[in-house]
Amino acid sequence: MEEVAKLLAVLALFVLSLHFITKFLKLRNRPSLRHLPPGASGWPVVGETFEFRKRSLEGSPTRFIQERMDKYDSRVFKTSLFGSLLAVLCGPAGHKFLFSNENKNVQVWWPGSVRKLMSQSLVSRVGDEAKMTRKLLLSFLNAETLRNFVPKMDSIAQRHIKTHWEGKVQVLVYPIIQLYTFELACCLFLSIEDSQVPNLSSLFDVFLKGIIAFPINLPGARFHRAMKAADAIRKEIKMILKKRKVNLEEKRASPTQDLLSHLLVTSDANGRFLSDMEIIDNILLLLFAGHDTSRSVISSVMNYLGQLPQVYELVLKEQLEISQGKEEGELLRWEDVQKMKYTWNVVSEVMRLSPPVRGAYREAIKDFTYADYNIPKGWKLLWNTGSSHKDPTLFSNPENFDPSRFEGEGPVPFSYVPFGGGPRMCLGQEFARLEILVFMHNIVKRFKWNLVLHDEKFKYDPLLEPEKGLPIQLQPSPLLPNTFSRHIIH
């Protein structure tokens, strides 16, 4: 069986190679295929994918980008990833061009694995259809709506810490944080019962590993396992959706209780409601984006705070000041989170140095010129945090940890892009900010920690994650011996 799978995989790559070569031969005489950005296409079909993935697993995708910027052109270079020729537009100018040219020169594009795994979601929508879907989702994910969920987030964070951290001497941060971020996403998006969370969480682990991969749907392949996991997740969400429709009709569920209810009762500007499959795939997208990126960020923040005790102390000081202004047992509110300015500057600096995602893709929808080079219609485009986040001309002493970079006006526009920008800026930016800050408020008040592995490597697979799970040793916070227990929700 294994030999048959290998043979089928080779045949699939051979067919892809023929398609790729035929397409190139048909297009090579187009004027726009002259004076292309400099660079290398690598091997047929796979291009430079293996080198890109190697750097990602080493935790240094920035090196892949920087080497080519130095060798070819610091503004733009060409490469080939996941079977597609693409141009990498670098630095603030490249980011600005891609973010401001949505539906003009470019439109969103994702590798085939992403499109197939979430075919009915926003990631596969372009033009007016994408605008309508995005607006519908943002009407739930905006600050005005999410502010009402802050007390619930605080309650979940406190319960999580009480259950999974208290009484422990050592914990693995990365897998434990997923329990918090996934439970929070399940609660706000689906009002899911606690008993369903572990099964869905394990399915999402499989789903995540195949989301950026060659879309070869053969047994044993990452993408094949991801497809099976996605089908199982859809089945669970579909059952919840059917039950929710009945409960809404019978007034046993609230139209505003979570994202699912919101999507079932809300139409777009044209009066069209999303189909069941569109709702399911968009919730699948947001469950993935709403917990895994935040898990990555929180893990990185705890890693940096473990290395920088002086920064930890300042974060703790800010959070204690917020707690001291609250009544016993009172949960966090929106106004409290707005006071966490230094803590968010720390998180922002962590995301500059260690962004949870490397970038995102676009597609040229017509021939255009950029930085004196021709970009042909159909070419894929990539913006990448590695081309600006550590640029010494944009951030002085870029390897130094300095939260003050985000005070006042902050970094140069389009130089700091962990959430992207423009019409396609991350939908869950505000949700992520709240879940990260609420967790940090609770964890620093309760614990200090020491890193077990002081030089643990973080790799991208596909999101940033600690190779060994980030083991830490816990110590009760010496500055708050009794106050924390006062605020725990029993």
N, C-alpha and C positions, 0 to 999 in steps of 0.2 A: 504493500500500500504506500509506503514511504517513497519507494523508487518511482511509482506511478506519479505521485504528487510532484516529485522533482522534475520528472520528464514534462509534465504539464506546465510547470512553471517555466522551464526552458523554452517550450513552444510558445507560451504566452509572450515572453520577452522577444522571441524571434518575430512574432507577428507585429508587436509594437515597434520593433526596429524597422521593419519594412514600411509600416505606416509613416514613421518619422522621416525616413529617407525619401519616400515618394512625395510627401508633403513639401519637403525642402526643395526637391528638384522642380516641382511645379512653381514654386515661388521665387526661385533664385534670380530670375530676370527682372523682378519688380524693382523699379528705381529706388524704392524705400529700403531695399536690402543692400544698398551701397552706402558706404560711410556709416557703418554701424558702430556702436560703442565698442571699445577694445575689450578683449577678454578671451576666455577659452571655453569651448563647448564640452570638453572632456570626452568620455566614451559615448558611443551611440546609446540612445535611450536613457541610460542611467546618468550620463553627463558627469557632473562633479558631486552627485548626491552622496556618494560614499565618503568623500572628503568632508563635505558639509556635516554629515551625520557624525563622522569621527570627531570633528571639532566640538560638536554639540555634546557628545558623550564625555569629552574631556572637560566640559564646562567652559570652553573658550570659543564659542561661535563668533565672538568679536574678532578673533584672530583670522578666521576665514575671510571676513569682510575686509579687515584692515590690510591684510597681505595683498589683496586684489586692488584695493584703493591705492596702495603704494606702488604697485607694479604697473597698473593700467591708467587709471584716472580717478582722482579723489571725488569727482562729481558723479560719475556713473560708469559702470562696467557691465559686461555681459557674462553670463554663465548658463549652465543648464542643470535644472534640478527637477526630480520627479518626472522626467520625460518631457519637459517643456523648456524651450529657450526663454530666457528672461533677462531683463535689465534691472540691475540694482541701483536705485537712485539714492544717493548718499547725502547725509548732513541735513541741516535745516532747510536748504533750498530744495532738495529732493523730497523731503517730507511735505513741505508746503505745496509743491507742485502736485503731488499725488492726492493730498487731502483736499485741495481746492479745485480739482478737475474731475470730481465725481460726475459721471453722466455727460461730461464734455469731451475729454480725451480718454478717460479711463472709466472702468467700472470694476466692482469687486470681483475677485476670482479666488477660488481655493482649489488645492489639488483634488484630483478625482476621488480620493478616499473620503475627504470631508463632504463633498457634494453628494456622494452616494450614501453616506451614513446619516445625513440630515437633509434629505432631498427636498422636503417640504418646508424647511425653515428659512429664516431670514438670510442665512449665508448663501442660499441659492437664488435669492431674489435680486433683481436689478431694476433700475428706472423707477417709474411711478409706483409699481407694485411694492418695491422695497421701501419707498418712502411711507406708504400707507401702513405696511406691517410694522415698521420701526416706530411710527407715531403711536400705533395701537399699543405696542409693548411699553413704550416710554410713558404712556399715560398711567401705568402702574409703577414703573421703576423710577419715576421722578422723585425729587426731594420732598415735595409736598405730600405725596402719598406715603413714602417710606418713613417719614418722621413719626407717623402713628405707630410704627412697628418697633421703635427703639426699645420701649420697655420689654416687649416680648423677646427681642434679641438679648437683652441683659439677663432676663430670666433663664434663657437657654444656655447662655455662657456660664452663669453661676452653677446651674445644675450639671453642666458638662464638667466643670472643674471639680465640683464636689464628688462626682462619680468616678472620674478617670485620673485625677491628679492628686487629690488629697490622700495622705497616708502612703504615698509612693516615695521611694528614695531615688529611683531612676526611671525615666520614661524615654520612649522613642517619640520625638516631637512630630515628625511628618505623618506617620499613620494615625496618631491620636488626634492631631488637629483636623484630619479629614472627618472624624466623627462629629466634630463641632460644626465645621463649615457645611457638611452635607446635611446634617440634621436641620440646620438653619435654613438652607435652601429648600429642603423638602417641606418645612413648616410654612414658609412664606409663599411658596409657589403652589403647593398641593395640599396643605394641611394634613400631611401624611402621618399615620400612627407610628409610634416609636418602633413597634415590632417589625415594620416593613423596611426600616432604614438600613439595617446591616446587609440584607440581601441586595437591595438596590446599590448600595455603596460598593460591594464586591463586583457587581456587574459593571459599574462605571470604571473601576480600575482596569478591567479588560478592554472596555470601550476606548479609554483614553490612549492605551498603548498602540492602538491601530488607527488612530484618527489621522496621523500624518505618516502614511506608508504607501508603498506601491499598491494600487487597488487590485491585487490578485486574489480572487475569492476562491482559494484552494485550501483544503484541510491542512492545518499546521501553520498557515501564514497568519501574521498578526492581524491583517485586515479581515480575514475570514472569521477569526475569533471575535473581532470587534463587531462585525455584522451580526453574529449570533447574539452577542450581548445587547446590541441595540434593539434587536427584535424582542428580546425578553423584557427590556425596559419599556418599550412601547406597549407591550401586552399589559404590563402592570399599570401604566398610566391610562390606557384605554379603559380598564376596569374601573379605575377611580373616576374617570370622566363620565362614564355611563351612570354611575351611582350619583355623581354630583348633579347631573341633569335632572334626575328624579327629585333629588332633595331641593333643588332650586324651584322646581315646579310646585312642590308641596310646602314651600316656605320653611324648610328645615335646614337650609343653608343660606348664608348671606352672600349677596352679589359682590361684596367688598372684602370677603374674608381672606382671599388669596388671589394669586395670579390666574389660576384655573377658572374660578368664578368670574373674574374680571373679563377674561377672554370669551367666556361663554355668553355673557350678557352685553358685551360692548361691540358695536359695529364700527367700521371705518367711516371716513367722511362721505363715502358714496352709499352708505347703508348696508355694505356687505359684511357679513360675519365670516370669520375664518372657519374652514371646514374642520372636522374632528382631527383629520390627519395633520393639518397645518398647526392646530393647537398642540397636538402631541409632539410634533417635531420641534416646535419653538420652545416648548417646555423642556424637551430633551436638551436642546442647545443651551438654555439658560441654567439648567441643573448642572451641566458640564462646566460652563463658563463661570457660573455663580459660586462654585465651591472649590474647583481645582486651582484656579489662579490665586484665590485668597489663601488657600492652604499653602501654596508656594511662598506667597509674600509673608505670611505670619511665621513660617518656618525660618525664612531668611532673616526676619526682624529678630527673632529669638537667638539666632546664631550671632548676629552682630551685637546684640545686647549682652550676650555671654562673653564676648571679646572686649567690650567697651563698658566697664563698670561705671565710668563717669557719666556716660550717656544714659545708662539704666537709672542712675540716681536722679537725673533731671526729669526723666519720664515719670518715675515714681512720685517725685515731688508734685508734678502737675496733677497727677491722678488723685493724690491724697487731698489736694486743695479742693478738688471737685467733690470728693466723698464727704469732706468735712462740712460742706454746705448743704448736705441732705439729711432728712430725717431718718431715724432708724427704720430699716426695711424698705425704704423708698427706692424704687428702681430708677435707672438712668432715663433721662428724657432727651429730646432733640437738643434742647438748649445746653445740656451738659456736654454733649459730643462736640458742639461748636466751640467749646472752650479748650479742646484738646489740640491746640495749635502746635505746640512743640512736638508732641507725640506724632502728629501727622507729618511734620517736617522730617522727623526721624524716618518714618515709613517711606516718605518720598525719596530721601537720600538712599535708603536701601534699594528702592526700585530703580534708582539711577545706576547704582553699582551692580545690582543683580536683578534685572527686570524679569518678571515671571515668564514672559513670552518674548521671542526674539524680534517679531515684526509680523507683517501680514502682506497679502498679495493683492494685486490689481491686474487688469487686462486692458491692453490698448484697444479701444473700439474704433480707432481710425489711425492713419499714418500721422505722425507729428514729429517735430524736431525738439530735442531737449539737449542743452549744453553743446550745441553745434553738431549733434549726432542725430541720425535718423532712427526713429523707433517705429517699426512696422506694425500695422494693424494685426491683432492676434497675438502679439508678443505678451508674455506675462511680465509683470513688474513687481518689484519687492522693495518695501521700505523696512529698515532694520535699525533697532536701537543701537547696535554696535557701531554705527557710523557717526554717532554724535554724543552718546552718553559719557564717553571717556575722552572726548576731544579736548586737549589742553587749551585750544583757542576759545572754547566755549565754557569750560569749567577749569578754573585754576587748580593746579595740583589734583588732577582728576581721580587719582587713586586714594586720596585722603577722604575720610568720612567726616563730612561737614554739613550738618542739618541747616546751618545758617544760610546756605545757598538759596533756600526756599523762603526766606524772609523778604518782605517788601515786594518788589515787582517780580522776584524770582528769576529763573533762567531765561536766556534769549528765546523768543518765540520759536517753536518747532524744533528746539534742541533737545527737549525732554519730552519723550513720547511713549511712556509705558502703556497708556490707554489709547494710543493712536491719535486721530484728530479728524476734523472735518465732519461731513455728514455720516461717516462710518465710525465715529468715535465709539469706544466700548459702551454698549448699552448699560452694563452693570456697574459703571464707575461709582455711582453714589451708593449702591448696595454694598460694593466691596469696601468702600471707605467706612461705612457704618459697622459692618461685621468685623473688620480688622480693629478699629478703635475700641469697640465694645469689648472685644476679647482682651486687648492689651490693657484696658482699664482694670479688668478683673484679675489677670494673671500677674501683673507686676505688684499689685497690692498684696497678693498672697505668697508669692515666691520670689526668691533670687535663685539663680541657677549657675552651675559650672558646666562647661562643655567637656564631655568625656573625650572627644577627639578634637584636638585644637586645630587640625589642618584638614578637616573633612572636606572632600571635593563635592561641589555641587555640579550637576550635569543637566542638560536639556534632553528630556525623553518623553514627550516633546516639550513639556513644561519644565521649569527649573525645579530640581529636587535634590536633596542630600543623598549621596550614594549609600550611606549606611543608616539613613533614617533620622539622623541628628539625635543621638543619645545625650541626655543631660542629667546631671545630678541636682536634685531639688533641695533647697533650704528654705524654711519659713522666713518671710520677710521680717527683718529685725525691727523695722520702723513702724510696723503696724501689727502688734501682737494680738489685739482683741477686736479691733474695729471690723476686720473683714468678716468674721463669723456673724457679726451683727447684721450684715447685709445679705447673707446667703438666704435664698428662698428655699425653705424646707418643704 
